Amino acid sequence: MNFDITEDQLRTQQVARDFAAHVLAPRATDVDQNARIEAESIGQLGDAGWLGMTIPEAFGGSGGDFVALALAIEEFAAACANSAGFVAANVALACRPLLAYGSDTQKRELLTPLARGKTTLAFAPADPDNLGAGVVHAERQHDGSFVLRGETSPVTLFGQPDHVLVFARTADERVTAFVVPYGAANLHVTVLPGHLGKRAARLGVLRFDGVQLPASAAVGQQGDGLSIARSALDDARIAAAAEALGIARAAYEKAALHVKQESPKTPAPGLLGVQVMLADMCVEVEAARLLTLRAARQADAGTTSGSERSMAKLFASEMSTRVAHKAMQILGARNVATTPSLERHFRDARMAELSDDPPEVQRAIIAAAMLKA
C-alpha cells in the first residue's frame, strides 16, 4: 500500500500542529484539572474547520479525508488528548452519522451547526458492548410520534451537550436512532464521578421516563439504528487510534528529550538500558502510525474492513499505555513530578485504551474476521 502523504495532507498536518501548539497546549492542564472544554475552545475548533473534517462544505464542513483527519488528531492529542477526543467524537460519532442517514432538515438544522462548532451532540448507544441488546425502548404513538423509556449505559458527554443521539428498540425489536434534546422533559442525567484520564470526557447515565419525540426525531429509517451505530463506531476507531498515537508520541518525545539532556551524566551501562527502552518505544509508535494510516487510507478508498480499523485502535491504544509507562520509568519519580504533562499522558493513555470501545471488543472483531476469511 502507498503511504505517501499528499501535499494537502501535509499542509493539514502542519496547520494542525501549529493550532495545537498555540491554542490547545496552553490550555491542556486547565482542561484536565477542570474536566471541561470551554465553549471558547469549541468555537475556535469550529472556526478553524477541525470539527467538520471529512464533511462536505455544503453542510458546513471543511472537507478533507480520513488520512488528514488522522494526522490532525495525532497532533491535537500530543498537545491535549481531551480536545483531540472531542474533535474525534464530533466528526465520527455526531457529524458523519447525520451526513449518511440524516434528513435534509437534520442536516440543515443540526449537521451544519455541529460542523461549525455551534452546537454539540453526544453519542449514546443503549449498550456499547451489545448494540442489539438495548435498554432504551421507543413506543410509537398513533400520531407517529415516539415515547422513550429506559436507561443507557454510561455515555461520554463532554460536559453538557445540546443533543444526544440515542439508540432504542421499537416494538418490532429493531433498533432505531433518535436525536433527543439534552434538556427534554422527562430526561434525567446522572453525571458519574470524575475518572482517571481524559477528564473532560465526562460520563453520565441517561434515564428516559417517557420522553416524547416527534417522528422527525428519528435518524434514518426505523430499524437503521444498528447500521448507524456500527458505521459510526468504525469511523471512530480510526480517530481513536490517531488519538492514542498522539498521546504516545508526546510521551516518547518527552522521554527522549530527557535522555538527551541527562546522557552526559549517566554511566554507560545505565544509558544502554534506557536506549533500549527508547528504541522499543520508537518502534511501537511508528508501527501504530502505519496501522492507523493504513486504516485511514483504505477508508478513503472505500475498501477498509472493520477488522483493519480494530487492529489500528487495539494496537495504538495498548501501545500508548506501554509507551507512557516506559516514559515515566525513564524520567523517574522526581522528574515526573516536575513534568506534570507526562503524568497526564499516562492517565489519558489508560483511559483511551479502556473507555467506550475497549480492547476486548476489538479482539472479538478481529478474530471474527480471521475465522470468516
Long-range contacts (C-beta under 8 A, 24 or more apart in sequence): 1-294, 1-297, 1-298, 2-297, 3-290, 3-293, 3-294, 3-297, 5-67, 5-71, 6-67, 8-64, 8-68, 9-65, 9-67, 9-68, 9-71, 12-64, 12-68, 12-71, 12-72, 13-68, 13-71, 13-72, 13-75, 16-50, 16-71, 16-72, 16-75, 16-76, 17-75, 19-48, 19-50, 19-75, 19-76, 20-75, 20-76, 20-78, 20-79, 20-80, 21-79, 24-76, 24-79, 24-80, 24-83, 25-79, 25-80, 27-80, 27-83, 28-79, 28-80, 28-82, 28-83, 28-341, 28-344, 29-340, 29-341, 29-344, 31-80, 31-82, 31-83, 31-199, 31-200, 32-82, 32-199, 32-200, 32-344, 33-199, 34-200, 35-194, 35-199, 35-200, 35-202, 36-159, 36-200, 37-82, 37-83, 37-86, 37-158, 37-159, 37-200, 41-83, 42-86, 42-117, 42-120, 43-117, 44-117, 45-83, 45-86, 45-87, 45-117, 46-115, 46-116, 46-117, 46-118, 47-116, 47-117, 50-76, 50-87, 51-87, 51-90, 51-91, 51-95, 51-114, 51-115, 51-116, 51-117, 52-91, 52-95, 52-114, 52-115, 52-116, 53-87, 53-91, 54-91, 54-95, 54-96, 55-91, 55-95, 55-96, 55-99, 55-111, 55-115, 56-99, 59-99, 59-107, 59-111, 59-112, 59-115, 60-111, 60-112, 60-113, 60-114, 60-115, 60-116, 61-95, 61-115, 62-115, 65-296, 65-300, 66-235, 66-238, 66-295, 66-296, 66-297, 66-299, 66-300, 67-293, 67-296, 67-297, 67-300, 69-238, 69-239, 69-242, 69-296, 70-238, 70-239, 70-241, 70-242, 70-292, 70-293, 70-296, 71-242, 73-239, 73-242, 73-243, 73-246, 74-242, 74-243, 74-245, 74-246, 74-249, 74-289, 74-292, 75-246, 76-243, 76-246, 77-242, 77-243, 77-244, 77-245, 77-246, 77-247, 77-250, 77-348, 78-246, 78-247, 78-249, 78-250, 78-253, 79-246, 79-250, 81-197, 81-198, 81-243, 81-246, 81-247, 81-344, 81-345, 81-348, 81-349, 81-352, 82-198, 82-199, 82-200, 82-201, 82-348, 83-200, 84-242, 84-243, 84-246, 85-158, 85-198, 85-200, 85-201, 85-243, 85-352, 86-158, 86-200, 86-201, 87-239, 88-236, 88-239, 88-240, 88-242, 88-243, 89-122, 89-123, 89-156, 89-158, 89-201, 89-236, 89-239, 90-114, 90-120, 90-121, 91-235, 91-239, 92-232, 92-235, 92-236, 92-238, 92-239, 93-121, 93-123, 93-165, 93-232, 93-233, 93-235, 93-236, 94-120, 94-121, 94-122, 94-123, 94-165, 96-231, 96-232, 96-235, 97-123, 97-165, 97-177, 97-219, 97-228, 97-231, 97-232, 98-219, 100-228, 100-231, 101-177, 101-219, 101-220, 101-224, 101-228, 102-219, 102-220, 103-216, 103-219, 105-216, 106-179, 106-216, 106-219, 110-163, 110-179, 119-162, 119-163, 120-158, 120-159, 120-161, 120-162, 120-163, 121-161, 121-162, 121-163, 121-164, 121-165, 121-179, 122-155, 122-156, 122-157, 122-158, 122-161, 122-163, 122-164, 122-165, 122-182, 123-155, 123-156, 123-164, 123-165, 123-232, 124-152, 124-155, 124-164, 124-165, 124-166, 124-167, 124-206, 125-152, 125-153, 125-167, 125-229, 126-150, 126-152, 126-153, 126-166, 126-167, 126-168, 126-169, 126-175, 127-153, 128-153, 128-356, 128-357, 128-361, 129-153, 129-361, 131-167, 131-175, 131-225, 131-226, 131-229, 131-230, 132-175, 132-226, 134-167, 134-168, 134-169, 134-175, 136-166, 136-167, 136-168, 136-169, 136-208, 137-168, 137-169, 137-170, 138-168, 138-169, 138-170, 138-176, 138-178, 138-213, 139-170, 139-171, 140-170, 140-171, 144-214, 144-215, 145-212, 145-213, 145-214, 145-215, 146-170, 146-178, 146-212, 146-213, 146-214, 146-215, 146-217, 146-218, 147-210, 147-211, 147-212, 147-213, 148-178, 148-180, 148-208, 148-210, 148-211, 148-213, 149-208, 149-209, 149-210, 149-211, 150-207, 150-208, 151-205, 151-206, 151-207, 151-208, 152-205, 152-206, 152-207, 153-205, 154-192, 154-203, 154-204, 154-205, 155-203, 155-204, 155-205, 155-206, 156-201, 156-202, 156-203, 156-355, 156-356, 157-189, 157-191, 157-201, 157-202, 157-203, 157-204, 158-200, 158-201, 158-202, 159-200, 159-202, 164-206, 165-219, 166-206, 166-208, 167-225, 167-226, 167-228, 167-229, 168-225, 170-222, 170-223, 172-222, 172-223, 174-222, 174-223, 174-225, 174-226, 175-223, 175-225, 175-226, 175-229, 176-218, 176-219, 176-220, 176-222, 176-223, 176-224, 176-225, 177-218, 177-219, 177-220, 177-224, 177-225, 177-228, 177-229, 178-213, 178-217, 178-218, 178-219, 179-217, 179-219, 180-208, 180-211, 180-213, 180-217, 184-211, 184-212, 184-213, 185-211, 185-212, 186-210, 186-211, 186-212, 187-211, 195-351, 196-347, 196-350, 196-351, 197-344, 197-346, 197-347, 197-348, 197-349, 197-350, 197-351, 197-352, 198-347, 198-348, 198-351, 198-352, 198-355, 201-351, 201-355, 230-306, 233-357, 234-306, 234-309, 235-299, 236-356, 236-357, 237-295, 237-306, 237-309, 237-310, 237-312, 237-313, 237-357, 237-362, 238-292, 238-295, 238-296, 238-299, 238-309, 238-312, 238-313, 240-313, 240-316, 240-317, 240-352, 240-356, 240-357, 241-288, 241-291, 241-292, 241-295, 241-309, 241-312, 241-313, 241-315, 241-316, 241-317, 242-292, 242-296, 242-316, 243-352, 244-288, 244-313, 244-316, 244-317, 244-319, 244-320, 244-349, 244-352, 244-353, 245-285, 245-288, 245-289, 245-292, 245-316, 245-320, 247-320, 247-324, 247-345, 247-348, 247-349, 247-352, 248-281, 248-284, 248-285, 248-288, 248-316, 248-319, 248-320, 248-323, 248-324, 248-345, 248-349, 249-285, 250-341, 250-345, 251-281, 251-320, 251-323, 251-324, 251-327, 251-342, 251-345, 251-346, 251-349, 252-278, 252-281, 252-282, 252-285, 252-323, 252-327, 254-327, 254-331, 254-339, 254-341, 254-342, 254-345, 255-281, 255-326, 255-327, 255-330, 255-331, 255-342, 258-330, 258-331, 258-335, 258-339, 259-330, 274-330, 277-326, 277-329, 277-330, 278-330, 280-326, 281-323, 281-326, 281-327, 284-319, 284-322, 284-323, 285-319, 285-323, 287-315, 287-319, 288-312, 288-315, 288-316, 288-319, 288-320, 291-315, 291-316, 292-316, 305-369, 306-365, 306-369, 307-365, 307-366, 307-368, 307-369, 307-370, 310-361, 310-362, 310-363, 310-365, 310-366, 311-362, 311-366, 313-357, 313-362, 314-359, 314-362, 314-363, 314-366, 317-349, 317-352, 317-353, 317-359, 318-353, 318-359, 320-349, 320-352, 320-353, 321-346, 321-349, 321-350, 321-353, 323-349, 324-349, 324-350
